[in-house]
């Protein structure tokens, strides 16, 4: 059976460097996320979509630029910490890669331009602190030059620019001594340094060129000294002209044909923190600056005042954020795109009278995604991450446009890296983090109202439908000296969010304001106004929480913490009606890494670093008792067991381990029980994956009679979908690291019902959906029609 797949939605972050995102003339954004380059179309469907994942680097992508100039090619250049520079060339709907060799250490910044039918690529590298220049002629790149600033000078800023009249190429390089070095490329295609600009008191991180209406060139430089300097580059005649020699105090640029003067035109002071990027508008002389002070400013020259003035200021308000790394104008100049310290995209669109309105964007976690889970009826997805947040992803569509997925809420913004998740209903979940406390959250009324409004979902989405009508709080806030989300019962808690006086400058809690949404929320709203109230704290574990599991009937929560001894490896069972610990289950000797209740809620399966699995059975007294476990003689696994999963009918379960083995087990009721396995035995020959580590496994809710569909994730990031029928595995789909994740797959989970989430007509009984998450900060989402010759697959990152 042959499968095809289509990328439907990606939820991920933008890497935290200033030059890691850029847009082309069609407003298509290319950006680096973990080790990949992603292509993002903000105008796709209802709210934007990531359309391509380009994998060619082995370490974090630090810089991404569209190659610009007079050329019909659509190309991107990217640089990464592994020392590679890659040129991506779009051909039809695919991107082909060309790796440029020459760097042995990390690449910080890249840029590229087209000139006279040639392509010039420049990169700043940690390799002897050099700038390397490549030239492509007839589709072949050659390293033609290396520029060095000395052993103690590191290039921290780079920009290329083609002078319109002469077609000469300028390059501005900023070094860590706060100087800007200006190079010009002569007829021999070699860059020569002609001048050095001084004045900044700290690193210059942003550089950009533009041409004004008089034909002069303007260079903008933004620095960590919080100032922006504008330099005017003016033509003064051919080289040797007396006019170019009269004022020797002026900085000059000289080429073989011309001479230019450089004057400091203006110093722009408006930011209160480091300025990371400056970018000119493509169709007007407006400058956009991005700063760590949480603001973006548009600067424009005022003819009446004769000064450069601040025209528009936009940015984040409140929240636990540290401002912006970069920003740029859209192709028409009527939109602004920015990426923030936490990797989120922000888009503002110009509406009227210089008013800029936030627009819908995509987003995601900016660190390893540790766990995910579908809402029990398959309406939406919870995810949890080492970025210290819990997020909810939902489908949304505008009338007449294709639906897209977006983040609707960020119920928990925590002070510890999140590790595990247990969802009881669409309105209740528990989370575990690198602390000894388990926290339980209930949805506020504002979330339930917005969910129904945006996603056409109501209480039927949850398996606890009566909860919505009985819950009173509108939202939640965070006390200034605490980590617990506090319920807010009013539309606004402004009184508690305002400092009492000058002697008490910190408010009692963060500001919450109820938001009635008509479209997915912006990053500012997510950070501040979508928290869920914390209703319970569960204590008892001696070390950091590592694994959680909720029983499908919602009655029990199982928890486990990090452990190096048997006493700490105990599994705690909590009664969710009273939130009391009812049992402490002993079996494992090291950390329990994952637990799963069987779909009938009668068995709890756990796997551990001690290379063993254990099953606890729930008896008639609702107490869990150990009925089966493995030891070194019968476990089959010889390394850590990372993952486990039950079939939809609770008849079989699978375990996957670091040694690359996938083993399916079942209970043989005809055999006499014997210790330690009881009646459990291997159901078929173990499946061995060569040079792979099995890190995630999931069974489909139902596939065809006498068969099961199982998805397997690996440490490499690859995902395979297998059909298990008559105790034999058949591979039906392999997603390579270029098509799926490129780092460890942390979790796989099928949607618990057939049909596509987000569609009102949800009776497509031939559609299965699968979600997965990874250490590469992304999550995937699949459509799997069954009983077809052609199987359609969608990915949710």
N, C-alpha and C positions, 0 to 999 in steps of 0.2 A: 504494500500500500504506500503510495507516494503522498508526501505532505508538502504544502507550500505555506509560506508565512509572510505576514505583512506587519510592519511596525505601526501600531495604532497609537501608542502613547508612551512617553518616557517621563518619569519623575526622577530628577536628579539635580545636582547643584552645579554651580560654576566654580572652578578652582579659585583659590584666594590669592591671586596675583593681579597687578594692575593692567597688564596688556593681554589678558587671556580671552578676551571677547572682542569681536569686530563684526561689522555688517557691510554688505555690498550695496550696489545701486538698486537692487530689488528688495531691500530691507530683509534679506535673509541673513541670519546671525550665525556665525561660527564661533564656538567657544570650547574651551578645554574643561573636561570633567574627569577627574582621576587620571587615568592613562589614555583616555580617548578624546577625540575631537568630535563634537556633536554639531549637527546642522539643525537650526531652529527657525521655523517659519511662523512668525507671530500672527500672520493673517489667515492661517489655515482654519477652516471650519468655525466653530463657535468661539474658540479662545486660544488658538495657537497649537502647534504640534512640533515635536522633534522628529525630523524625517529621516535622518541618517546618523549612523554611528560609525566613525572612522577609527580603526584600531591599527596603529603602526608603531607606537611608542611603548616602551617597557616600564617607564616610570612616569611620574606626574607631568602633565602638560603645563608649561609655564607661560607660553605666549602663542597667540593665534592671530593671524592677519590675512585678510583677503588681499591678493596681489592686485594692485590698481594701476590704471593707465589705459592707453588706447590699444586695446586688444580684445578680441572676441572671446578669448578663453575665460572660463570661470574657474579660478584656482585659489587655493588657500596654502599658506605656509605656516607650519607649526614647529615649535621647539620644546624640548622636554628635558627633565633632569637626567635622563639616560645619555645625554650628549647628542641625540639625534635631531636633525632638521629634516622635516618631511614636506614635500610639495604634493598637494592633493589636486588632481585635475579631474574636473567633472566631465564625463562622457555619457550622454544620455541621462539615465537616472542613477548612474554609478560614479564613484570617485576612485580613480587609480592613483597609487602612491609612488613617489620617487624619493628615495632616501639620499640625502646629501651627506657624504662622509667628510670627516676632517676634525671633528670635536671628540675629545676623549673624556671631557667632564661636562657638567650640566650646562644647558643653554637657557639663558634667562629671558632674552628678548629677540624677536625676529621681525623682519619687515621685507617687503618685496615690491618691485615696480616693473612695468613694461617700458621698454625704450628702444625705438627703432627696430622693432621686430625681435628684440632680445629680451631676456628676463634676468633681472639682477636681484639676488637674494642676499641679505645681510643678517648676521646673527651675532649676539653678544654671548660669550662663553666664559665659563670659569677656567677654561683651559688656557693658562698663562695670561688670563685677563685680556683676551683678544677679541677683536671684531673680525669675522671672516666674511669674505665676499665671494659669491658664486655667480658665474655667468652661464646662461644657457643659450647655445646656438645650435639649431637643428636638433632640438629635443635632447641634447646632452648637456649636463651641468659640469662645469669645471671650476675648481677652487682657484681663483686668480689672485687673491691678495689676503694678507693678514695684517691687521692694524693693531699695534700694541700700545698701551698707555703706561707701561712700566709694571714692575712686579707688585707695586703697592696701590695701583689704581684699577678699580673695577668699573666696568661700564654698567650703569644702572638705567640708562635711557637711550633710545635710538629712534630716529625717524628719517625716512627718505622722501625726497621731493624733487620733481622735475620742473625746471624753470621753463615756463611756457614759450618764451621767444627763442631762446637759444637751444632748448632741449638738453641743456646741461643738467647734471644730476647733483643735488646737494644732499649731504648727510650730516645730521646733527647727532652727536654722541655726548651724553652726560656721564661724568665719572663721579666716583664717590668722594672727590675733593671739592665738589660743588661747582665744578667748571663745565662749560659746554664747548665741545670741540666741533668746529665747522670744517667739513671736508667738501671738496668739489671734484668731480670726475672729469678728467681730461679726455682728449681724443683717443688716447691709448687705453681707455677704460680702466684707468688706475685712479684711485682716490688719493688726493693730496690735501694735507691739512693746511688751511689758509689763515685761520684765526681761532682765538679762544675767548669765550665770553665769560666774564666774571660778574659777581654781584649777589648771587644767592648765598645763603649762610648754611645750607644743608643740602642733602641729596636732591637732585632734580629728577623726578620720576616721570613727568609727563612732558612731551614735546609734540608740536604739530605746526605745519606750515599752511599758509593761505596767501592769496593774491588779492589786494584791494582794488578799488575802482580806478586808482591812478597807475596800476601796473606794478606797484611796489610789493615786495614779499614781506609778509609778517610771520615771525616765528614766536609762538607762545611757549613759555616754559613754566611748569608748575613744580613747586618744590616742597620738601618737608619743612621748610621754614614758614609755611602757610601763605606765602606770597606767590603771585603770578607776575611774570615779567613779559612784556611785549617788546620784541626787537624788530625794528624796521630795516629791511635790506633794500637799498636803493641803487639803481644803476647809475654809474658816473662816467660812462664812456668806455672806449676800447682801452686795453692795457697799454699803459705808457702815456695816456692823455694827461695833460697838465692839470685838468680839473680834478683828477683822481689823486693828485699828489699834493695839492695845496694844503689840505688839513691833515697833517700826519697824526693828529690825536684821535682820529676816527678809526675804528676797527674796519679792516678791509677784507674783502674776499676777492681773490684774483684767479682768473682762469686763463687759458691760452688766448681767449678772444675778448674777454671783458673784465671789468673791475666793478666792484660794488662796495658801498659803505654800509656799515651796520651801526645803527644808533639805538639806544634804549629809549623807547617811546613812552612807556608807562609802566608803573608798578601797581598792580591791582591787589588791594587789601580788602578782604571780605570774609575769608574763612578763618576759623579759629583753631584749625588743626592741619595736619599734613595734607597737602594737595597731591593726589596720586595721578590724576590725568587731566589733560586739557585737549579739547577737540573742537575744530572749527566746523561751522555749519556748511554743508555742501553747496548751498545756493544763496547765502547771505553772509555778511561779515559779522556773525555772532559767534561768541566763544563759549563753550560749555566746560565748566570745571567741576571735578568730583573730589570730595574731601572726606577724610576720616571724621570730620565734625558732624556727619549725618546730613549734609546738604549738598545739593547740586545748584550751581549758579550759572545763569546765562548773562554774559556781558556783551554790551553793545556800545558803539561810539555815539555820543550825544553831540550833534553838530552845533546846537545852541550853546552848550557849556564848553565844548571843545575838550571833553573828557570821556574816558571809558567808564561807564557806570553799570551798576547792577540793574538788570532789567527784570529778571524772574529768579525766584529762589524756590526750589522744591526739595523734598527729602522726607526722611523718616521722622516720626514723632514718637518719642518714648520707646519702650521695648528694650530688650537686652541686646542691643546691636552697637556696632562700632563704626558705622558710616559706610562710605563707598570706596571701592577700589578703582572703578572706572566707569566711564559713561561716554555716549556718543549720540549724535543726531541721527534721525532716520533720513532716508534718501531725499525726501521732499522738504526736510527741515522743519516739519510740523509735528515731530514726535521726538521723544528723548528715551533712550534705553540706558539703563544703568545696572551694574552688578555690585552687590553689597559685600560687606565683610563676611557674612555668613553664606555667601554663594547664591543668594536669591536675585532674580531679575526683577527690575522695576521698569515699567513703561508709562510715560505720561504723553498724552496727546493734546495738541492745541485745539481748543474748541472755538473760542471767540474772545475778543478784547484781551488778548494775551493771557487768557486763563488756561491753565494746563491741568487736565483731569487724569487721574490714574486709570490705567487700563488693565484688563485681565492678562495675566502671564502664566507661564508654567514655572514649576519649582520643584524642590525636593530636599532631601537630607544632604548635609555637607560632610558627613563622616559615615563610617561603616553602618549599614542597615542591619541591625541585629536580629530582628524578628518582624513578622507580619502575620496578619490573620484577617480572614473575611468576617464581616458581620454575619451572624449565624444564618440569616436568610439570604446572604449573598448580595446585599444591596450596595455595599461599599467596603473599603479596605482600611484597616488600621495598620500603621507601621511604626516602628520604634528604632532608635538609632543611638550610636555613641556620640552623636552631636547634641545629646541631652534633651531631645524633644520626642514627643509622640505626635503623630500626624494622622489625619483622616483624609482619604482621597475618594472623591465621588465623581460620577458621570454628570455632565451638564451639557445642555444644548440650547442655542438660540433658535427661534422659529425660522425654519427654512434653511438651516445650516447644519452641517455634520457635527455630531456630538464629539466633545473632547472631555478629558478627565482633568480635574483640578483639585487642589487642596482646599477643603472647606473649613477645617478647624485644626488648631494645634492645642489639644486639651492639656498638655503638660509641657512646660518649659522648665527644666530641672537644673539642679546644680551638680548632678552626677551623670556619668555616661550610662545610658539606658541599655539593659541587657535582655529583657524578656517581657512577654506580653501574654495576657490571658483575657479573652473577650467573652463575657457572659451574654450580652445582648448588644443591640445597636446603641444602647444608651448606658451601658455599664461595662467597665473593664478594670483590670488590675495591672500594675506595672512593677517591674523589678529593675533595680539599678545597682551601681557599685556602692551600695549602702546596705545596712542590715534590715531595712524596713521595706515592707510591701505596702503599696499605696493603692487605694480603690477610688475610682472616680465615677460619678453619675453625670449624665448629660444635662445641661441647663435648658430652660425653656427656649432661649434664643436659638440654640443649635437645632432643636427639634422643629421650630417654626421655619428656619432657613432651609433645613433639609427638605421639608415638604414643599417649600416654595420653589427651590432651584432644581430639585431632582425628582419632583412628582412622587415623593415617598411620604408615607404616613406611618402611623403606629404599626401597621402591618409589617413594616420592615423589620421590626424587632420581635424577638420571642418573648418579650415582656411588655406587651402593648399597653397595659394599664399604667405603666410607669410614667408616660409622658403627661398624662392629665393630672397626676398627683404631685408632680415635682414643681416646686415653687420658684427656686432661684432663677434669676435672669442670666447670670453668668458667674464669673469668679475673678478674683484678683489675688496678687501675691503680697503678703506682708513684707515690709522693707527688710526685716531681719529674719526671714524664715523661708522655707521651701514648700510649705503646704498651701495649696490653692484654697482660698477662703471664699465661701459662697457670698454672692451679692444679690440682694433681693429687690433692688430698685433698678430703674433704667440707667442710673448713673451714680457713681460713688465719689463724686467730685470732692465732697467735704473731707473724706478720709484720704484722698489722693493729693491734698493740698498741704504744704508745710504749715505747721502751726504758727511759727514765728521765726525770726532770724536765729534765735538760740537753738531752734529745732528745725534745721533746714531740710530734713528728710521726711517725706510723708509717711503716714502709717502703712499705706499699701499702694500698690500700683493702680493706675487709673483704668477703670472699666466703663465703657459706654455701650449699651445694647445696640446692635446693628441689625437692621432689617435689610437683608441683602437682596438685590435683584440680579446679581451676577457674582461669581466667585470672589472672595475677599482679596484685597491687596496684602502685601507683606506686612505693612504697618498694622492692618486690622488683625491679621493672623497672630502677630506677636503680642498684641495687647488686649484684644476683645473676644478671643475664642477659647479661653481657658475653661476647663470644666471644674466644678467644685470637688474637692477631695472629701470623701465621706468616711473613710476608714484608714487607719494605720495598723498594720499587723506586725507585731514584734515576736522575737523568739530565736531567730537564726543568729549564729555567732559570727558569721562572715558575710561578705557581699552576696546579694541575691544573684543567682545565675540562671535558673530555669523556673518557669511557671506553666501550669496547665489548668484549664477549666473543663469540668465535665460537661458533656453536651446537654444534660438536663439542667445545668446551671446550679446544682446543689452543692458542688464541692470545688475547692481550689487546692491544687497541689503545688508545693513550693520546695525549692532546694537551693543551697548556697555553695560557694566555693569550699572545698574541703581537701585536706590532706590526711585526715584521720576518719575512722568509721563513725565516731560520735558526731562529727560535724557533717557527714554525708547523709544524714537522716533526711527523709522526705516528710514534710509536715502536711497534714490534711486539715483543711479549714472548712467548717460548716458555714455556708454563705448566708444562711437565714439569720444566724446570730453572730457571725464573724468571730467564731471561737475555734481555737485549735482543738481538734478531736482526737488526733492520732499522730504518732511519730513512728514512721516506718523505717526499719533498719534492714539494710542488705548490702549496700555499696560501701567501698572503702575510700574512694576518691570522689571528686566532683561529679554530680549528676548533671550531664550536659543537655539532656532533653527528656521530656516526659510527654506521653500521649494517653488520654483516656480513649477507650474503645467507643465507637459510635453509640453502643447501647448503654454506656456509662457504667458497666459492670466491672471493667478491668482497667487498671492503671499500668502502663508500660513505661519503664525508665531505662535509659542507657547512660553509661558512665565512662569516665577516663580510666577506670579500672578494667576496661575491656570486657565488661559483663553487661547483660541485660537482666531485668527482673520484672515479673508480673505479680501484681497484687490484685486479689479478687475481692469484690464487695459482697459480703454474705447477707443473709436475711436480716441480721441485726444492724445492717448498714455500716459494718466495720470492715476495713480492708485487711486482708491477710495474705501473706506471701505464699504463692502456690507454685512458682517456677522461677528458676534462675540458672545462670550458666556459671561455669568455672573454667579454669585454664585447660581442662581436659575435653570440654564439649562445646565451647563457645564458638569455634570455627574462626572467629575474629582474633587476630594476633596483635592488633593495634587498637588505639582509642576508637570506640563506637561513637560516632558523631551524631547519628540521626536514626529516627524510627518512625513508622507510620502504620496505621491499621487500614484494612480494606473496609469498604462501606458497609459490609454485612457483619463485621467484627469476627470473621472466620479466620483471617490470616493477618500476620503483621510482618513487616520487613525491617531489617536493621542494616545500616551502612557504616563502614569504618574507614580509617586512614589507610588500611592495607588494600583498599580498592575492592572490597568484597561487598556484594549485595546479597543478603540471605533472607529467604522467606520462610517463616515458621508457622505451624498450626497446632491445634490441640487434637490429638488422636484419642477419641473417647473409647476406642476398643482396646487400648493397651492398658496394662496395669501401671499405676503411677510408681515412679522410682525417683529417688533424690539424685541430683537437685532439680531436674527438669520437670518432674511430675509427669504429665501426659503430653507435654509439648515436644515436638521434634521438627527437624528440617523438612519442609514440604517438597523441595526439589533441589537439584544440584545448584550450589551457590554460583552466582554470576561474578566472574573476576574481571575487573577493568585494569588493564595493564598501564602502569605508570600514572595512575590516577588515584585520588583519594575521594571517597564518597562522602559528601558533607551534607546532603539534603535528599530526602525522598518523600514522595506523596502518592497516594492512590486516588484515582478518580472516584466520584460518588457512585457512578454506575456506567458501564460501557456497553457491552453486549452480553448475552447469556453465556454463562460458563467462562467468562473472561474478565480480566481487569486491566485497566490502563494505569501505568505507573510512570511517574516522572522522576528522574535521578539527576542531581546536581553534583558538580565536582569542584575540587579545590582550584582547578585551572579556570573555572568560570563556565565551562561547557555544560549544556543541559541536553539530556537524551530522554526521549519519550518511548516507552516500551509497551508492547502488548503482551500480557501474561495469560496464556491460554493453554489448557491441558498440561500445566506445569512446565511450559516451555516459554522462554522469552523471545520476542521478535522485535527488532528495532524498527520503529516507524518514523522516527525523526531524530536527527542530530543537529543541534545548534552549536556551531563552533564558537570560539571566543570572539570572533568578529561579528557574529550574529546575535550572541547572547552576552553574558557577563564576561569581563576579562579578569576578574579576581574571584575569590572564593564565593560560591553560592551558599548563602547562610540558611535560607528557608524556601521551601516549595509548598504551596497549598492550593488545591483545586477549589473552585467555587462550589459551595455545597448544594447547588441546584443547577439544572439545565437552563439554557437561555443566556442572553447577553445582558449584563448589568446595565441599567440606565435606559432600557427600552420598555415602553409601556406595554407593547405586545410581547410578553416574555414567555411565550409558549413554544419556543424553538427547542423541541426535545432532542434535536440532533446536535446541539451546541454545548460543548464543555469549555470552561475557562480555568486558566491556571495562573497563579501569581507567584513570583519568586523575588527574593532580595539578595543583596550581595555586599561584599566588602568594598566594592567599587562605587558605593553610595547610590546605586540604582536599584529599581524594582521592575519586574517584567509581568506582562499580562497577556494570556493566550486565548484565542478562540479555537476550539477543536470540534468541527462537525464530524459526526461518526456515520458509519454505514454509507460512505460515499467513496467513489473512486478517487476523487480529489479532496483532500482535507485542507481546510483554510485555517491559518494560524495567525493570531494577532499577539503582539508583544506589548506588555506594559512595564516600562522601566521605572 
